[in-house]
Structure formats: C-alpha cells, structure tokens
Amino acid sequence: MGIIMTNCVVISAAVVAALLAGCTTAAMASGSCDMFTGTWVTDEKYPLYDSASCPFIRSQFNCHRFNRPDTKYLKYRWQPKPPCSLPRFDGVALLRMWAGKKVMFVGDSLALNQYESLLCLIHAAAPNTKYTVSPRSRKINPSSTVTFQEYNVTLVYYVTHYLVDIVKEKAGRVLKLDEINEGRNWLGADVLVFDSWHWWPRSGPKRPWDYIHEGSKVMKDMDRTVAFAKALNTWARWVDANLLHTSTKVFFQGISPSHYRGQEWGAARRKTCMGETEPLNSTWTYPGGPIPQQGIIRSVLAGMAKPVYLLDFTFMSQLRKDAHPSKYNGGNFGGDCTHWCIAGLPDTWNILFYAALTGQRG
C-alpha cells in the first residue's frame, strides 16, 4: 500500500462541530438522579484515607509524599444536585460483591489514576486483608494486577493509549484505526472500565506512532478528532461483538481535563494549576466550556447494543484546578496539571463508580 501524505489540522473545530451535531445522550443507568451535576463542598471528614498508609500509589500521584504544603484540596466532597446524594463507600461490601471476579481498567494513565485510588479505598476499608501484586516490580508491561486474597478479587490495570492497536511494520509504527487485536487480553473480565483521548492530540517525538492505517489507506497523519471517533467506533464494534451476550459490566471514563490555560477558568492566559488551592465555584458550567470529544463518546455509546455506563467525570473535574500534583510528583512530568493527587479527586470518581455498581443514586 502506498503512503498518502496529508496536510491536515490536528484537531479541526469544524469537524468537532459536525460530529457533535448528531450527539445523543449515552447509555446510562436508569433513574432520575444526575450524580454528575453538582458542586464541591468542604467536608472535614475527608480525605477518606491517609495516603501514607496506602501501598499502591505511584510517585507521580503521591502529592503528600512529595511535600505538597496545602491540604485543603483533600477536604472537598462532591454534592450532586438535590435530591441526589453520594452513597458511603463500603470497600468490604464491594469486595464481597466482587468475590471471585476480575475487574479491569483499560486505558491510559488517567485510568491508572482511578485504578490506584480504588485500590487505596479498598485497602483502607480492609487493611488486614492480604494481597499480592503482579509483577512484583510493579512495572506495567502491559498490565499490573493486585489480588485481594481473602475475597479472591483481582483488579487489573492494562495500559493502552488509543484502545486500537499500534503495530510495528517495516515502514514504522502504525496506528491501526480498525483493529483491536489487543482486546483478547480483556476478555474474561467481569467489570471493564475504559478510557481514551489524552494521547490523541500528541505530536512530534511524544507521538508513539509514525503512520495511521484505516482500511486500505496508510496516512502520515489525519485530523485527530476524526481519528479518535473512528477508533472509538472500532472499540464499540469490538465490545458489541465480544461482550453483548456476556454478563460483563462495561463502563467508560469521561474525559479527564487538564489545567494548563488559565483563561479557561477566568485567570491569566499563562496561569496553570501551579499554586491553585481551591476549586472553581460553579454548579452549572465551566467557563472554558465542555470538552468537544466528550460529545463523541456520548454519541458512540448511545449507538451500541451493549449497555455502557458513562462515568461522566468531566465537568466535576474541570472545577478542580486545585487537585493536580503540579510539582509535587517526584519530578515526573514537570509541572503536572493533567493527572490527579491520590488521595484526592479520583476517590470521588470511585464513589460515583461504586454508586453505579450498586445502584445507589441518592
């Protein structure tokens, strides 16, 4: 196949608008409560655990270990719009519910953020429960597994930045928009939580592929939002083909926002999350607006045969410009305004995940 050279814009606003025009609401759990609309309120009972006692946190998320001086970011509880309310997270009940089962988080480092927060919440609820970690080095290649032995509950993180495959060929590294051969490694899980988008806009040396392959075409590049939509539809077809007639519960993590551009929350253009200590006080909108690709996720999920629950964390996380590691991350990623401190915001993600799993919606 020949290489088709394209001069495309990486993310086209016009394409995003066209894709969003047909967006519909994603498949969600039944009920009138919208747990993802609300506001952040202070709660002195927070955090739900001491991060120093959690053995699962990687250095890049461990803000306490690297001496973040403020603690107010730990004291916020999500308050959904009435009549909804957050349930109390019961880690022992969750272990019992998952006894003998495998739970897998599949995606990039934002999925890892949620995964390690969940491990901490469970460990805090059952601190004397023995566990094993595989591999013992904790290196993710391509997965990392923790098993809580007493309950025979296995939690896995599987890294994939695009959900679709990247294959090494003679021409170079090829991003295959219509292939998910890696998916065979996800079969057999009782609960699957997916995420994607964070890596799609990358360019230059940070981009882990050289060409894009779709159908009979090999391209040097293409509009990344279009590519994301095509890949997400490939993922949706894979889920419907492989999981429709199984009892596997499928979730998709909403796009996690970053805070590198202060104008998005009414600050100076060059302001980042560095030094931020309080969330944005808003109950309805984020000044920078929604993330357009979140609408693509909603549209794709709505067209699937297999029910997929959208963990719609985007808006609530946009308000949390204070919750990133910034420089308190052991020197990883520089000033990190993408990932989140643990303990911190991802704990609330997991309370909402717990609410969806148990049907507790207020």
C-alpha positions as CSV (number, residue, x, y, z in Angstrom):
1,M,0.0,0.0,0.0
2,G,1.2,3.5,-0.8
3,I,1.6,6.2,1.7
4,I,-0.9,9.1,1.3
5,M,0.6,12.3,2.6
6,T,-2.0,14.6,4.1
7,N,-1.8,18.2,5.3
8,C,-4.4,18.1,8.0
9,V,-5.1,20.2,11.0
10,V,-4.5,18.1,14.1
11,I,-7.9,18.9,15.7
12,S,-10.4,20.6,13.5
13,A,-13.1,22.7,15.2
14,A,-15.3,22.3,12.2
15,V,-15.1,18.6,12.3
16,V,-15.8,18.6,16.0
17,A,-18.9,20.7,15.5
18,A,-20.1,18.4,12.8
19,L,-19.6,15.3,14.9
20,L,-21.3,16.9,17.9
21,A,-24.3,17.9,15.9
22,G,-25.6,14.4,16.0
23,C,-24.7,13.6,19.6
24,T,-27.3,12.0,21.8
25,T,-27.2,11.0,25.4
26,A,-25.1,7.9,26.2
27,A,-26.5,4.8,27.7
28,M,-26.8,5.5,31.4
29,A,-28.2,3.7,34.4
30,S,-31.9,4.2,34.8
31,G,-33.2,6.8,37.4
32,S,-33.8,10.5,37.6
33,C,-30.7,11.4,39.6
34,D,-27.8,13.0,37.7
35,M,-25.0,12.3,40.0
36,F,-22.5,14.2,37.8
37,T,-24.2,17.6,38.2
38,G,-23.5,19.4,41.4
39,T,-20.9,21.4,43.3
40,W,-17.9,20.9,45.6
41,V,-18.4,21.5,49.3
42,T,-15.9,21.3,52.2
43,D,-16.2,18.3,54.5
44,E,-13.8,17.8,57.4
45,K,-14.4,14.0,57.3
46,Y,-12.3,14.0,54.1
47,P,-10.0,12.5,53.0
48,L,-11.4,9.0,53.2
49,Y,-7.9,7.6,54.0
50,D,-4.3,8.6,54.7
51,S,-2.3,8.3,51.5
52,A,0.8,7.5,53.7
53,S,-0.9,4.2,54.6
54,C,-1.7,3.2,51.0
55,P,0.9,0.9,49.5
56,F,-0.3,1.3,45.9
57,I,0.3,4.9,45.0
58,R,2.9,5.6,42.3
59,S,5.2,8.6,43.0
60,Q,3.7,10.8,40.2
61,F,0.3,10.8,42.1
62,N,1.6,10.9,45.6
63,C,1.5,14.6,46.5
64,H,1.7,14.0,50.2
65,R,4.9,12.1,49.9
66,F,6.5,14.9,47.9
67,N,5.5,17.5,50.5
68,R,2.6,19.4,49.0
69,P,2.2,22.0,51.7
70,D,-1.6,22.7,51.5
71,T,-4.2,20.1,52.5
72,K,-7.4,21.9,51.6
73,Y,-7.7,20.1,48.3
74,L,-8.3,16.9,50.3
75,K,-11.3,18.3,52.1
76,Y,-13.8,18.6,49.3
77,R,-16.8,16.4,48.8
78,W,-18.9,16.2,45.7
79,Q,-22.5,17.2,46.4
80,P,-24.8,16.2,43.5
81,K,-27.8,18.3,42.7
82,P,-30.7,17.5,45.0
83,P,-32.4,15.2,45.5
84,C,-29.2,13.1,44.7
85,S,-26.5,12.4,47.3
86,L,-23.3,10.3,47.3
87,P,-23.5,6.9,49.0
88,R,-21.0,6.0,51.6
89,F,-18.2,4.0,50.0
90,D,-18.2,0.5,51.6
91,G,-15.0,-1.3,50.5
92,V,-15.8,-4.5,52.3
93,A,-19.2,-4.7,50.7
94,L,-17.5,-4.1,47.3
95,L,-15.0,-6.9,47.9
96,R,-17.9,-9.3,48.8
97,M,-19.8,-8.3,45.7
98,W,-16.7,-8.9,43.6
99,A,-15.7,-12.1,45.3
100,G,-14.1,-14.5,42.7
101,K,-14.3,-11.8,40.0
102,K,-11.8,-9.8,37.9
103,V,-12.1,-6.0,37.5
104,M,-10.0,-4.4,34.7
105,F,-9.2,-0.8,34.0
106,V,-8.1,-0.4,30.3
107,G,-6.6,2.8,29.1
108,D,-4.0,5.5,29.7
109,S,-2.6,7.0,32.9
110,L,-5.9,8.6,33.8
111,A,-7.4,5.1,34.1
112,L,-4.3,4.3,36.2
113,N,-5.2,7.3,38.4
114,Q,-8.7,5.9,39.1
115,Y,-7.3,2.3,39.5
116,E,-4.8,3.2,42.2
117,S,-7.4,5.4,44.0
118,L,-9.8,2.4,44.1
119,L,-7.0,0.1,45.5
120,C,-6.4,2.7,48.3
121,L,-10.1,2.9,49.1
122,I,-10.4,-0.8,49.3
123,H,-7.2,-1.2,51.4
124,A,-8.4,1.5,53.8
125,A,-11.7,-0.4,54.3
126,A,-10.0,-3.8,54.7
127,P,-6.4,-3.0,55.9
128,N,-5.8,-6.5,57.2
129,T,-6.7,-8.3,54.0
130,K,-3.7,-9.9,52.4
131,Y,-2.9,-9.0,48.8
132,T,-0.5,-9.9,46.1
133,V,0.9,-7.7,43.4
134,S,2.0,-9.0,40.0
135,P,4.5,-8.4,38.7
136,R,6.3,-7.8,42.0
137,S,8.3,-5.0,40.3
138,R,5.0,-3.2,39.7
139,K,6.2,-2.4,36.2
140,I,3.3,-2.1,33.8
141,N,4.1,-4.2,30.7
142,P,1.3,-4.1,29.6
143,S,-0.6,-4.8,32.8
144,S,-0.4,-4.7,36.6
145,T,-2.5,-6.9,38.9
146,V,-3.5,-6.7,42.6
147,T,-5.4,-9.7,44.1
148,F,-7.1,-9.4,47.5
149,Q,-6.7,-13.0,48.5
150,E,-9.3,-13.4,51.2
151,Y,-12.0,-12.5,48.7
152,N,-10.3,-13.7,45.5
153,V,-10.9,-10.3,43.9
154,T,-8.5,-9.4,41.1
155,L,-8.0,-5.8,40.0
156,V,-6.0,-5.2,36.8
157,Y,-4.7,-2.1,35.1
158,Y,-4.0,-2.7,31.4
159,V,-2.2,0.1,29.5
160,T,-3.4,1.1,26.0
161,H,-3.3,4.7,25.0
162,Y,-5.5,4.5,22.0
163,L,-7.7,1.4,22.6
164,V,-6.9,0.4,19.0
165,D,-3.6,-1.3,18.0
166,I,-0.2,0.1,17.3
167,V,1.8,-2.4,15.2
168,K,5.5,-2.2,14.3
169,E,5.9,-2.7,10.5
170,K,8.7,-2.2,8.0
171,A,7.6,1.4,7.4
172,G,7.4,2.2,11.1
173,R,4.9,2.2,13.9
174,V,1.4,2.1,12.5
175,L,-1.8,3.1,14.4
176,K,-4.5,0.8,13.2
177,L,-7.8,2.6,13.5
178,D,-9.9,-0.5,12.6
179,E,-8.1,-3.2,14.6
180,I,-8.2,-4.3,18.3
181,N,-6.2,-7.5,18.5
182,E,-5.1,-6.5,22.0
183,G,-8.7,-6.9,23.0
184,R,-8.2,-10.6,23.5
185,N,-6.4,-9.7,26.7
186,W,-9.5,-8.0,28.1
187,L,-11.8,-11.0,27.7
188,G,-12.9,-12.8,30.8
189,A,-13.1,-9.7,33.0
190,D,-16.4,-9.3,34.9
191,V,-16.1,-5.5,35.0
192,L,-14.3,-3.4,32.4
193,V,-13.6,0.3,32.7
194,F,-12.2,2.0,29.6
195,D,-10.8,5.4,28.8
196,S,-9.1,7.2,25.9
197,W,-8.4,10.7,24.4
198,H,-5.5,12.0,26.4
199,W,-2.8,10.8,23.9
200,W,-4.7,11.5,20.7
201,P,-3.6,15.2,20.2
202,R,0.1,14.3,20.7
203,S,2.6,15.3,18.0
204,G,6.3,15.3,17.4
205,P,8.6,13.0,19.5
206,K,5.8,12.4,22.0
207,R,3.7,10.7,19.4
208,P,4.2,6.9,19.6
209,W,3.2,6.1,16.0
210,D,4.5,7.1,12.6
211,Y,1.5,6.3,10.3
212,I,-2.2,5.9,10.5
213,H,-3.8,2.9,8.8
214,E,-7.6,2.7,8.1
215,G,-9.0,0.2,5.6
216,S,-6.7,0.2,2.5
217,K,-5.2,3.6,3.3
218,V,-2.0,4.4,5.1
219,M,-1.6,8.1,6.0
220,K,1.1,10.2,7.6
221,D,-1.5,11.9,9.7
222,M,-5.1,12.9,9.9
223,D,-7.5,15.1,11.9
224,R,-7.0,13.7,15.4
225,T,-10.6,14.1,16.5
226,V,-11.8,12.2,13.4
227,A,-9.2,9.5,14.1
228,F,-10.4,9.3,17.7
229,A,-14.1,8.9,16.6
230,K,-13.1,6.2,14.1
231,A,-11.1,4.3,16.8
232,L,-13.9,4.7,19.3
233,N,-16.4,3.2,16.8
234,T,-13.9,0.3,16.3
235,W,-13.9,-0.2,20.0
236,A,-17.7,-0.1,20.1
237,R,-17.9,-2.8,17.5
238,W,-15.4,-4.9,19.4
239,V,-17.5,-4.6,22.6
240,D,-20.7,-5.5,20.8
241,A,-19.2,-8.4,19.1
242,N,-17.4,-9.8,22.1
243,L,-19.4,-8.8,25.2
244,L,-23.0,-8.3,24.2
245,H,-24.0,-11.8,25.3
246,T,-21.9,-11.9,28.4
247,S,-22.6,-10.7,32.0
248,T,-19.6,-8.3,31.8
249,K,-20.4,-4.8,33.0
250,V,-18.8,-2.1,30.9
251,F,-18.0,1.5,31.9
252,F,-16.3,4.3,30.0
253,Q,-14.5,7.0,31.9
254,G,-15.4,10.5,30.8
255,I,-12.5,12.6,29.5
256,S,-10.3,13.9,32.3
257,P,-9.5,17.6,31.9
258,S,-6.1,19.3,32.3
259,H,-5.5,22.8,33.7
260,Y,-2.7,24.5,31.7
261,R,-4.6,27.5,30.3
262,G,-5.8,29.9,33.0
263,Q,-8.2,31.7,30.6
264,E,-10.4,28.6,30.8
265,W,-11.3,29.4,34.4
266,G,-11.1,33.2,34.2
267,A,-7.4,33.5,35.2
268,A,-4.5,34.9,33.2
269,R,-3.7,33.1,30.0
270,R,-0.3,31.7,31.2
271,K,-1.7,30.6,34.6
272,T,-1.6,26.8,35.2
273,C,-2.7,24.6,38.1
274,M,0.5,25.5,40.0
275,G,-0.3,27.1,43.3
276,E,-4.1,26.6,43.0
277,T,-5.6,25.6,46.3
278,E,-9.4,25.8,45.8
279,P,-11.9,24.5,43.2
280,L,-13.9,26.7,40.9
281,N,-17.2,27.7,42.5
282,S,-19.7,26.8,39.8
283,T,-22.7,24.5,39.7
284,W,-23.7,24.6,36.1
285,T,-21.0,25.5,33.6
286,Y,-17.2,25.6,33.2
287,P,-16.0,29.0,31.8
288,G,-13.8,27.2,29.2
289,G,-16.8,25.2,28.0
290,P,-17.2,21.4,27.6
291,I,-14.6,19.2,26.0
292,P,-15.9,18.6,22.5
293,Q,-14.6,15.0,22.3
294,Q,-16.8,14.1,25.2
295,G,-19.8,14.5,22.9
296,I,-18.3,12.0,20.5
297,I,-18.1,9.5,23.4
298,R,-21.7,10.1,24.2
299,S,-22.8,9.6,20.6
300,V,-20.8,6.4,20.2
301,L,-22.1,4.9,23.4
302,A,-25.6,5.7,22.5
303,G,-25.4,3.7,19.3
304,M,-24.1,0.5,21.0
305,A,-26.1,-2.7,21.5
306,K,-24.2,-3.5,24.7
307,P,-25.1,-1.1,27.6
308,V,-22.2,1.0,28.6
309,Y,-22.3,3.3,31.6
310,L,-20.6,6.7,31.1
311,L,-18.8,7.8,34.2
312,D,-19.2,11.4,33.3
313,F,-16.5,12.9,35.4
314,T,-15.5,15.7,33.1
315,F,-17.4,18.7,34.4
316,M,-16.8,18.0,38.1
317,S,-13.1,17.5,37.3
318,Q,-12.9,20.7,35.3
319,L,-13.8,22.6,38.5
320,R,-10.8,21.0,40.3
321,K,-7.9,23.1,39.1
322,D,-6.5,22.7,42.7
323,A,-6.3,18.8,42.6
324,H,-3.4,18.2,40.3
325,P,0.1,17.1,41.5
326,S,1.8,20.1,39.8
327,K,5.4,20.0,41.0
328,Y,4.7,17.6,43.9
329,N,5.2,14.5,41.9
330,G,8.7,13.3,42.4
331,G,10.0,15.0,39.3
332,N,7.7,13.2,36.9
333,F,6.1,15.1,34.0
334,G,7.4,18.5,35.1
335,G,4.5,20.7,36.3
336,D,1.7,18.1,36.1
337,C,-1.7,19.7,35.6
338,T,-3.1,16.5,33.9
339,H,-3.0,13.8,36.5
340,W,-4.5,14.0,40.0
341,C,-3.3,13.6,43.5
342,I,-4.1,10.5,45.4
343,A,-5.7,10.9,47.9
344,G,-7.9,13.4,46.1
345,L,-10.3,13.8,43.2
346,P,-10.1,10.2,41.9
347,D,-11.6,9.0,45.2
348,T,-14.8,10.8,44.3
349,W,-14.7,9.2,40.8
350,N,-14.7,5.9,42.6
351,I,-17.5,6.8,44.9
352,L,-19.6,7.5,41.8
353,F,-18.3,4.3,40.2
354,Y,-19.4,2.5,43.4
355,A,-22.8,4.2,43.2
356,A,-23.2,3.0,39.6
357,L,-22.2,-0.6,40.5
358,T,-24.6,-0.8,43.5
359,G,-27.5,1.2,42.1
360,Q,-27.2,3.8,44.9
361,R,-28.1,7.1,43.4
362,G,-29.2,9.1,46.4
